[in-house]
Amino acid sequence: MTTGPGDDALETALRDAADRFDPVPPALRWAAVAAFELRSLDAELAALAFDSAQELATVRGPSGLRLLTFAAGERTIELELSPGDAGRRVVGQIFPVGPDRLEVQRPDTDADPIEVPVDPLGRFTATLTPGPFRLRCRWPGEVPTALVTEWATA
């Protein structure tokens, strides 16, 4: 296929029209940037290994309490989500211990991720509003340095 001299002008006009009449939503732009950052997903993604909402759906238990476990090789993040006064309370622990903080990322906001301190035993707490989230933490000096969980819902 060959292109002529007017094709560049036509392409520019079409891009301008798309930007004006059908702009990319900010959440989609954020998701695209986040996906690009995770080019090596197979080495960094912590898959959902356990979800009490799925595993124990037929068993009675405390209402609103949910347990999640994410795993990637030797690394594990365990979470307990429970109802709280200001949203869903998250109590978690990272194995092996190493990161001194982690990030809570949300797809529905243009704000920076929420940084959460991690204590020397790998424990952390956060309060989240309902909706999707994922966690990202880094082990300095190790490969891969970052671990990102799958998206979950608070």
N, C-alpha and C positions, 0 to 999 in steps of 0.2 A: 504494500500500500504506500502510495506516495502522498506527500502533503504539499500544498501550495502556499504561496506567500500570504494569502488571506486567512489561512487556518489558525495562525497564532492569534490574530485579532479576534476571530470567532471564539477561540478557546478562552481568551481573556474576558470577553463579554459574557460568556456562559458562566464562568466562575464568579464574576461580579453579581450576576443575577441570582445564582444559587446562594451566595453570601447574604444578599439583601432579602430574598423571599423565603429561604429555607436555611437559616443559620444553624450551625452545629450547636446543640445544647451543651451548656457548660459541664454537666455531669458526664456526657459522652466524651467530651474532650479530655476530662480528668481521667476517665476510665482508659482511654487510648494511651495517654501518657503513662499511666500505671502499668498497663500491659507491656509497653515498650521497655519499662524498667525491669520487667521480669522476663527478659529474653531467654533465660536459662531456667524456665519453670520446672523442668524435670528434676533439677538438683535442689530447688529452693522451696517448692510447694509442699506445705504440710497438709496432707489429705485428712478429711474427717474420718477417724477410725471408730468413733462411738458417739452416738447421739441418743440420749435417753428418751427423747420425744419419739424416736422411731423404734428403738429397741424395746421399750417398755410401754408401748401404746395401749396394750390390753391389761396392764397391771395397774391397780390403784396405787397412788402415791401422793406426796404432798403437791397440792395444786400450785402451778406456776414455777416449780423448781425444775431446772433442766441442766443436765450434765453433758459436756462435750469434751472429746479428746481428739486432738490433731496430732498426727505423727508423720515424720519424715526420717527414715533411717533410725539413728540413735536418739534423735531429738523429739521431744514430746511437749505439748502444751495442753494442760488440763484446765477446764473452766467449769465453774458452777454459776449459772444465771438464776437469779431469784428476783421476785418483785421487790421494789424499794419505793421510798417516798418520792424520789425525784426521777424515777425511771427504773430500768433493769440494773440490778447490782451484779457486778461480775467479780468473782473471786477466782484467782487462777494461780497456777504454778508452772514454771518452765523447768524441763529436765533435758540435758544437764544444766546446772546453774552456770551462768556466764554473763549474760546481758545484764546491765544495771538499769535498763529502761526498755520500754517497748512502745510502739505506736499503735493507736487504734485508728484505723482508716475507715471513712464512710464515703460511699459513692455519691450521696445526695447533697454534698456541700463543697463549696470552693475553698473552705477554710483549710488551714494546715491540719495535719493529723494531730490527734490528742496524744501527748507524751505522758506515759504512766511510769512511775519509778518501780523498779523491781528490787526487793530486798536481797540480802546475801544468801538466803535459802531459796531464791527463785520465785518468791510469792509476790503477788500484786493484786490490787483492787481498782475498780473503776465503776462509774455509773454511766450507763448509756441510755439514750432515748430509744424507743422502739424503732426497728428497721435493720437493714443489712449492715454488717461490719466485718472487718478482718483485722488480724493482728500481724505486725511486722516487728521482728527483733533481729539484732545483729550480734554475732559472736566475733569479737575482735581477733584478728590474726588467724582465723580458721577458714577453711574453704568447704562449702560456700559460706560466706560471711553472714548472709541474711536468710531468714526463714520467714515465710509468709503463709498464713493459714488460708484455707478456702474461705469463701464468703459464708457467713452464717447470719442468722436473724436474731436480734435481741428481743 
